[in-house]
Amino acid sequence: MPPKAPSGEGSLAVIGGGLVGCALALALARAGLPVTLLDQGPAPGAVMDDRRTVALAPDVLAFLAGLGIEVAASDYQHMTVWEHAGPAALHFSAEELGLARLGAIVENDRLRYDLVQALTAAGVTLRWGAAVTGVRWPSAGADPALCLGDEAPMPVRIVCAADGGQSPLRGMAGIGTQDEPMGQRAVVTTVVTERPHEATAWQRFLPTGPLAFLPLADDEAGRHRCSVVWSADEPEARALEALDDEAFCAALGEAFEYRLGAILAAKPRAAFPLGQRHADRYAAPGLVLLGDAAHVIHPLAGQGVNLGVRDVMALVPVLRQGAEQGTLGNPRIFARYERSRRRDNALMLRALSALKRGFAPAAGPLSWLRQGGLGWLDHQPAVRQRFMVQALGLHGPQPHPLKEGVVS
């Protein structure tokens, strides 16, 4: 029998059905472009795992709202950062910047499910369980084609790789990366706390890594909930994973200095290794990278998905113009996208590396200087506000499909 004819031929292919890939596919569909989303995993179901969350910045929330996604989120208006070596702390508030919120904490699975529902309603071709085993890269004016097991190669107009930090597509294109191993793991869970979180994102820097409490809505019984991301050196993380629930809650409460009272309960923990990675380039003939396929950052600032969605904001106008002009196969059309996004992504990567080094264990004069610096910065509103603006992605004009007339 001849190979099965591929579904999605002639469209813009988005590889990767995570948050960033789904956001790109939906934005392209709203722009009236033919798009096919492929992911090697199963379609997301209605059963949600609330242990993995993301902190979305105001510009990202506005972009998703413009795509018709009403994000189920827990807003936060304040942020408090302190360290293990002393009482000095940094306090940030939305009011300082004239904002209604600094951001919102969103459960990954819920947002992904809502995005996929919107993609289905928009008529996007969704191919779950579709592993790309190879790519026939463009030559002599021909479009790229995806190899999907026993199927005939599927010609597409462009391959948009949002297939994660290990990105098989990036490897198939021969694009290298600059890697920074962290030697850490993130232990994640959802906890019930004795006291409410006060619409505040809390972060404490410990000798072995940062600990974050991110605000969630109370559960149906009215119990106060937070999402926890505890980044720790490998030995410490493995020890935390091995604790029983009672011992883990006790250790977590002590590490957090009981800022929200006792930790009353914790869901089963998950853990994953940490590191940073930056692709050597974001485009090749027939291919463009975005999200974790282009850049992976430490989760301590909660910026990974924000950076990925900002990639989408910058990329959609380029893809639309390339589709109209028939130039999608030319990597030079992505030069402006790569310049703007590489600058912002590299800045965040460097900043997080510096933060990790800056809050590494120290004693004597260095510890005193660090405490003094935190105290000084907390009393410098102008400097603190500039820091907040950078962290929230409000430091300059962002390419935005809604403002470019891409989304109809």
C-alpha positions in Angstrom: 0.0 0.0 0.0 1.2 3.5 -0.7 2.1 5.7 2.3 -0.9 7.4 3.9 -1.4 11.0 2.7 -0.5 13.5 5.4 -3.0 15.7 7.1 -1.9 19.4 7.3 0.0 19.5 4.0 0.8 23.1 2.9 0.3 24.7 6.3 2.6 26.4 8.7 3.7 23.6 11.1 4.0 24.2 14.8 5.9 21.4 16.5 5.2 21.2 20.2 1.8 21.4 22.0 3.0 23.1 25.1 1.9 26.5 26.2 4.1 28.4 23.8 3.4 26.2 20.8 -0.4 26.4 21.4 -0.2 30.1 21.8 1.6 30.5 18.5 -0.8 28.2 16.6 -3.8 30.1 18.0 -2.3 33.5 17.1 -1.5 32.2 13.5 -5.1 30.9 13.2 -6.5 34.2 14.4 -4.4 35.8 11.7 -6.1 33.7 9.1 -3.1 31.5 8.3 -3.4 27.8 7.7 -1.6 26.1 10.6 -1.1 22.5 11.8 0.0 21.7 15.4 1.9 18.4 15.9 2.9 16.9 19.3 4.3 13.5 20.0 2.2 13.2 23.2 -1.5 12.6 23.8 -4.1 15.3 23.7 -4.5 17.1 27.0 -7.4 15.8 29.1 -9.8 17.3 31.6 -7.9 15.8 34.5 -5.6 18.6 35.8 -2.3 18.4 37.7 -2.0 21.7 39.7 1.6 21.2 40.8 3.1 22.9 37.8 2.3 26.6 37.6 3.6 29.7 35.8 3.7 33.3 36.7 2.4 35.3 33.8 3.3 39.0 33.3 0.7 41.6 32.5 1.7 41.9 28.8 1.4 38.2 28.4 -2.0 38.1 30.1 -3.1 40.9 27.8 -1.9 39.0 24.7 -3.7 35.9 25.7 -6.9 37.8 26.4 -6.6 39.3 22.9 -6.6 35.7 21.5 -9.8 35.1 23.3 -8.3 33.1 26.2 -9.8 34.0 29.6 -7.1 32.8 31.8 -8.2 31.2 35.1 -5.5 32.8 37.3 -4.7 34.0 40.8 -3.6 37.6 40.6 -0.8 38.9 42.8 -0.2 42.6 43.7 2.9 42.2 45.8 6.2 40.4 45.9 8.6 39.9 48.8 12.2 38.6 48.4 14.5 37.9 51.3 17.5 35.6 52.1 18.7 33.3 54.7 21.5 35.5 56.1 19.4 38.3 57.7 16.2 40.2 58.0 16.6 42.6 55.0 14.1 42.1 52.3 12.8 43.6 49.0 9.2 44.5 48.6 7.5 45.2 45.3 3.9 46.3 44.6 1.7 46.8 41.6 0.6 50.2 42.9 4.1 51.5 42.5 3.9 51.0 38.7 0.2 52.0 38.4 -0.8 48.4 37.6 -3.7 46.4 38.8 -1.4 43.4 39.3 2.2 42.4 39.0 1.1 39.2 37.3 -1.0 36.1 37.9 -0.2 32.5 38.8 -1.7 30.0 36.3 -1.9 26.3 36.5 -0.1 24.9 33.4 -2.6 22.1 32.6 -5.6 24.4 32.9 -4.1 27.0 30.5 -3.0 24.3 28.1 -6.4 22.7 28.1 -8.1 26.1 27.4 -5.7 26.8 24.6 -6.4 23.5 22.9 -10.1 24.0 23.2 -9.7 27.4 21.5 -7.5 25.7 18.8 -10.2 23.1 18.1 -12.9 25.8 17.9 -10.7 27.8 15.5 -10.5 24.8 13.2 -6.7 24.3 13.6 -5.5 20.8 12.5 -4.3 19.1 15.6 -2.1 16.0 15.4 -1.5 14.3 18.7 0.8 11.3 18.9 2.7 12.6 15.8 6.4 12.2 16.3 8.6 14.0 13.7 11.3 11.5 12.9 13.0 13.6 10.3 12.8 16.7 8.1 13.5 17.2 4.4 14.9 20.7 4.5 14.1 23.0 1.6 16.3 23.0 -1.5 15.9 24.4 -5.0 12.9 26.4 -3.9 11.0 23.4 -2.5 9.2 23.7 0.8 10.4 21.7 3.8 8.6 18.4 4.5 8.1 16.5 7.8 8.7 12.8 8.1 6.1 11.2 10.3 6.8 7.5 10.6 5.1 5.4 7.9 3.3 8.4 6.3 4.4 10.1 3.1 6.5 13.2 3.8 4.3 16.2 4.7 5.2 19.4 2.8 4.8 22.5 5.0 5.5 26.1 4.4 7.7 26.6 7.5 8.6 24.6 10.6 8.1 26.5 13.9 9.9 24.5 16.6 8.4 24.9 20.1 9.4 21.4 21.1 11.1 22.0 24.4 14.6 22.4 25.8 15.8 19.2 24.3 14.3 20.2 20.9 14.7 17.3 18.4 14.0 19.8 15.5 16.9 22.0 16.7 19.2 19.0 16.6 17.9 17.9 13.2 18.8 21.4 11.8 22.3 21.2 13.3 21.8 24.2 15.6 24.1 24.1 18.6 23.5 25.5 22.1 25.4 27.2 24.9 24.6 25.3 28.1 25.0 26.2 31.7 24.4 23.2 34.0 23.1 24.3 37.4 23.6 21.1 39.4 20.1 21.7 40.9 16.6 20.2 40.9 13.3 21.9 41.4 10.9 20.2 43.7 7.3 21.3 43.0 4.1 20.8 44.9 0.9 22.5 46.0 0.5 23.2 49.7 -2.2 24.3 52.1 -1.0 27.0 54.5 -2.4 28.1 57.9 -2.7 31.8 56.8 -3.7 33.4 53.5 -1.0 34.4 51.0 -2.1 38.1 50.9 -2.0 38.2 47.1 1.8 38.1 47.4 4.5 36.0 45.6 7.1 35.1 48.2 10.7 34.1 47.5 13.5 33.3 49.9 17.1 32.6 48.9 18.5 29.7 50.8 22.1 28.4 50.9 21.2 25.6 48.5 18.8 27.5 46.2 15.7 29.7 46.0 12.3 28.8 47.5 9.2 30.3 46.0 5.6 30.3 47.3 3.2 31.5 44.6 -0.4 32.4 45.4 -3.3 30.2 44.3 -7.0 30.5 44.9 -8.5 28.9 48.0 -9.8 25.4 47.5 -13.5 24.4 47.7 -13.2 23.9 51.4 -11.8 27.5 51.8 -8.3 26.3 52.6 -5.4 28.6 51.6 -3.2 27.3 48.8 0.2 28.1 47.3 2.2 26.6 44.6 5.7 25.8 45.8 8.9 25.7 43.7 11.9 24.7 45.8 15.1 24.8 43.8 18.0 23.0 45.6 21.4 21.5 44.9 21.1 17.9 43.8 21.8 16.2 47.2 19.4 18.5 49.1 16.7 18.1 46.4 17.0 14.3 46.5 16.7 14.4 50.3 13.6 16.5 50.1 12.0 14.1 47.6 12.6 11.2 49.9 10.9 12.8 53.0 7.4 11.6 54.0 4.7 14.2 53.8 4.8 15.2 57.5 8.6 15.7 57.5 8.5 17.6 54.2 5.8 20.0 55.5 7.9 20.6 58.6 11.1 21.2 56.6 9.2 23.5 54.2 7.7 25.6 57.0 11.0 26.0 58.7 12.8 27.0 55.4 10.0 29.5 54.7 10.3 30.9 58.2 6.6 30.2 58.7 5.6 33.4 56.9 2.2 31.9 56.2 2.0 29.9 59.4 2.3 26.1 59.4 2.2 24.0 56.2 -0.9 21.9 56.8 -0.8 19.6 53.8 1.2 19.1 50.6 0.3 17.2 47.4 2.6 14.6 46.0 5.9 16.2 44.9 7.3 16.2 41.4 10.9 17.2 40.6 13.0 18.0 37.5 16.6 19.0 36.8 17.5 22.7 36.3 19.9 24.3 33.8 20.1 27.2 31.3 20.5 26.8 27.6 20.6 29.3 24.6 20.5 28.3 21.0 23.4 29.5 18.8 20.8 30.8 16.3 17.0 31.0 16.1 16.5 30.2 12.4 17.7 28.0 9.6 16.3 27.4 6.1 12.7 26.3 6.6 12.9 26.5 10.4 12.4 29.0 13.2 12.9 28.3 17.0 10.9 29.8 19.9 10.2 29.1 23.5 12.4 26.5 25.3 13.7 25.3 21.9 15.5 28.6 21.7 16.2 29.4 25.4 15.9 27.6 28.7 16.2 29.6 31.9 16.2 28.9 35.7 12.7 29.1 37.1 13.6 31.4 40.0 12.1 34.4 38.3 9.2 32.5 36.8 10.0 34.0 33.3 10.2 31.0 31.0 6.7 31.0 29.6 6.7 34.8 29.5 9.8 34.8 27.3 8.3 32.2 25.1 5.0 34.0 24.6 7.0 37.2 23.8 8.7 35.2 21.2 5.2 34.5 19.8 4.4 38.2 19.9 7.5 39.0 17.9 7.2 36.1 15.5 3.6 36.2 14.3 4.0 39.5 12.3 7.1 38.1 10.6 5.3 34.8 9.7 2.3 36.7 8.4 4.5 38.9 6.1 6.6 35.9 5.0 3.4 34.0 4.1 2.1 36.9 2.1 5.4 37.4 0.2 6.3 33.8 -0.2 9.6 34.2 1.7 9.1 31.8 4.6 11.9 29.5 3.5 14.5 32.3 3.7 16.0 32.5 7.2 17.0 36.1 6.6 13.4 37.2 7.1 13.8 36.2 10.8 16.8 38.4 11.4 14.9 41.1 13.2 12.9 38.6 15.2 16.2 37.0 16.3 17.9 40.3 17.1 15.1 41.5 19.3 14.4 38.3 21.1 18.0 37.2 21.5 18.8 40.5 23.2 16.0 40.2 25.7 16.4 36.4 26.3 20.2 36.7 26.7 19.7 39.6 29.2 17.4 37.4 31.3 19.8 34.4 31.1 22.7 36.6 32.3 20.6 38.2 35.1 19.5 34.8 36.5 23.0 33.5 36.4 24.2 36.6 38.3 21.4 36.2 40.8 22.2 32.6 41.5 25.9 33.5 42.0 25.0 36.6 44.1 22.9 34.6 46.5 25.3 31.7 46.8 26.3 30.8 50.4 28.6 33.5 51.8 29.9 34.6 55.2 31.6 37.6 56.7 31.9 40.8 54.7 30.2 39.5 51.5 27.1 38.4 53.5 27.0 41.8 55.2 27.3 43.6 51.9 24.5 41.6 50.4 22.2 42.3 53.3 23.1 45.9 53.1 22.4 46.0 49.4 18.9 44.5 49.9 18.1 47.0 52.5 19.4 49.9 50.5 17.5 48.8 47.3 14.3 48.5 49.2 14.5 52.1 50.2 15.3 53.3 46.6 11.9 53.5 44.9 13.2 54.6 41.5 15.9 51.9 41.3 13.4 49.3 42.5 10.8 50.3 40.0 13.4 50.0 37.1 14.1 46.5 38.4 10.4 45.6 38.4 9.8 47.0 34.9 12.6 44.8 33.6 11.4 41.7 35.3 7.8 42.3 34.1 8.9 42.8 30.5 7.6 46.4 30.4 11.0 47.8 29.6 10.3 48.7 26.0 7.8 48.3 23.2 6.9 44.7 22.5 5.9 43.5 19.0 2.3 42.6 19.6 0.1 40.9 17.0 -3.0 42.7 18.3 -1.3 46.1 17.7 0.1 45.0 14.3 -3.4 44.1 13.0 -2.6 40.4 12.8 -5.4 39.2 14.9 -8.8 39.7 13.4 
